[in-house]
């Protein structure tokens, strides 16, 4: 999936991936996609809850060995 910006949050624990995601999404234009790479297992629930709360959309999720990648479309 194509992303307009990439955020490397690997090695960070909650709440840092969410805080950095929030800041990165704020810099996007509506309709652009942010790719977030993280190793925090709690990020799956955190990202979904954050997206619902903020009105942004998770348009893709990939799970690797110890990594989680989220594609977040700025819709709000």
C-alpha positions as CSV (number, residue, x, y, z in Angstrom):
1,X,0.0,0.0,0.0
2,X,1.3,3.5,-0.9
3,X,1.9,5.9,2.0
4,X,2.5,9.6,1.8
5,X,4.6,9.6,5.0
6,X,6.3,6.9,7.1
7,X,6.6,6.9,10.9
8,X,9.1,4.4,12.5
9,X,7.8,3.8,16.0
10,X,9.7,0.5,16.4
11,X,11.1,0.0,19.9
12,X,8.7,2.5,21.5
13,X,6.2,1.5,24.1
14,X,2.8,2.9,24.9
15,X,1.9,5.8,24.7
16,X,4.7,7.0,22.4
17,X,3.5,5.3,19.2
18,X,0.1,6.9,19.6
19,X,1.5,10.3,20.5
20,X,3.9,10.3,17.5
21,X,1.1,9.0,15.2
22,X,-1.2,11.9,16.4
23,X,1.5,14.5,15.6
24,X,2.3,12.9,12.2
25,X,-1.3,12.7,11.1
26,X,-1.8,16.4,12.0
27,X,0.9,17.2,9.5
28,X,-0.9,15.4,6.7
29,X,-3.5,16.8,4.3
30,X,-7.0,15.2,4.4
31,X,-6.9,12.0,2.3
32,X,-3.2,11.3,2.7
33,X,-2.0,8.1,4.3
34,X,0.5,7.6,7.1
35,X,2.4,4.3,7.4
36,X,3.2,3.5,11.1
37,X,5.6,0.7,11.9
38,X,5.7,-0.4,15.6
39,X,6.8,-3.3,17.7
40,X,4.5,-2.6,20.6
41,X,1.9,-5.5,20.9
42,X,-0.6,-3.1,22.5
43,X,-0.5,-0.8,19.5
44,X,-3.1,-2.9,17.7
45,X,-5.9,-2.1,20.2
46,X,-4.5,1.4,20.8
47,X,-4.4,2.4,17.1
48,X,-8.0,1.1,16.5
49,X,-9.3,3.0,19.5
50,X,-7.4,6.2,18.5
51,X,-8.7,6.1,14.9
52,X,-12.3,5.7,16.1
53,X,-11.9,8.5,18.6
54,X,-10.3,10.9,16.2
55,X,-12.4,10.0,13.1
56,X,-9.4,8.9,11.0
57,X,-9.5,5.6,9.2
58,X,-7.2,2.5,9.4
59,X,-7.1,1.4,5.7
60,X,-4.6,-1.5,6.2
61,X,-2.8,-3.5,8.9
62,X,0.1,-5.9,8.4
63,X,1.6,-8.2,11.1
64,X,5.1,-9.5,10.8
65,X,7.4,-11.3,13.2
66,X,7.2,-8.9,16.2
67,X,6.2,-6.0,14.0
68,X,2.9,-4.3,13.3
69,X,2.3,-1.9,10.4
70,X,-0.7,0.4,10.2
71,X,-1.9,2.5,7.3
72,X,-3.9,5.4,8.5
73,X,-5.8,7.7,6.2
74,X,-6.4,11.2,7.5
75,X,-10.2,11.8,7.2
76,X,-10.8,14.2,10.0
